[in-house]
Amino acid sequence: MSKEQQTENCTSFAKGLFIGSLVGAVAALLWAPKSGREMREDLSDKMKVAGDKSKEVAYTVGSKVSDIAKTVSNKTCDVAQVVGSGAGHIISGVKQVSADVADNVKDTSAKIAGEVAEASSEIAEDVAETAEQAAKKIKS
C-alpha cells in the first residue's frame, strides 16, 4: 500500500471518528433527562469542544499538507537536478564523440592525401617513363 493510500485511509478514519463522536455526543445530550437550560449549556459546551477539535484537526491537516507540499517540491528539485546532470553528461559525451570523429576524419584525410600524392608521383613516373619509351620508339 502506498503512502498516499495510507494517508488517505488515516484521514478517512479520522473524519469518520470525528463525525461519529459528534453524532454520539448530540444523541447522548438529546436523550439525557435534563432541563432546557442544562441542555442548552451542555450543547454550548459540546459545540465549543467540537469547534476546538475542528480547529485542531484543521491545523494538523494544514501542517501535514504543507509538509507534503515541501517534500514534493524538494523531490521535484532533486529530479530536475538529476535530469539536468544527465543531460549535461549526454551533451559532454556527444561533444567528445564529435571531437573523436573530427580527429579520425583529419587523420584519414591526411592518410588519403599522402596516398594520393604517392599515387600521383607513381603515375607521373609512369607517364614520364612511357613518354621516354615513346620518344625512343619514334627515334628508332
Disulfide bonds with the S-S distance in Angstrom:
none
